[in-house]
Amino acid sequence: MSLVRSRPKKLNHSDTVRYEIDMLRFAIGRLAEQKLAERDAWIYLEAFLLHYRNLIEFLGKEPRSQNDLHVTTIWNLAGLPEPETLNGIHEGGKLLWARYEPKDDQGGGRISQYLQHCTSKRIDAKGWEVTTMMNDIEPLLAELEKYLGQTTEIFPPVPRARNLTMFSASTTEGTFTWAAAINIEVPLKNRPKDYE
């Protein structure tokens, strides 16, 4: 029996961006779990870093090709009006891109050096302050979501994580996550019976 999997279909360009946001939020939620096995923590850390990098590239790096979705071009492609706050979102994205994807002459340590492909950099110890990273990007994502248009609801959105406490993870050494206080807004109809 062959194993075949696929990601959910995206019906429009806004869905692509929403998918990245949802997967980022899902990954950090899993990283914050108390009883996460070490290899599971690595998988969720890599998922977090992958989707984080995709989002800061979308928000802050200038597009390389006409096929790249970018915060400055998606609106025309999606048939949506540009947000009034577009310049602020883009500027915030540029700051995150510079911080987490610095060139070697700027100190290196890019996410892509530890994740995208096998590099000699991967044996260098690198801890990721995932809470700080999430707290840095979440205001931009929340603002962006206001303008992405009507959701097709092909998959239920992952709620925003609020009040994350500090924890970090590493791609080069053993990672032990611990419970972080997360206050996630759970709609009444989706709450388990024992939810308080």
PyMOL commands that set and color helices and strands:
alter all, ss='L'
color gray80, all
select helices_A, chain A and resi 13-31+38-60+74-78+86-100+104-106+111-115+120-123+130-145+188-190
alter helices_A, ss='H'
color red, helices_A
select strands_A, chain A and resi 127-128+161-162+169-170+183-184
alter strands_A, ss='S'
color yellow, strands_A
deselect
rebuild
show_as cartoon
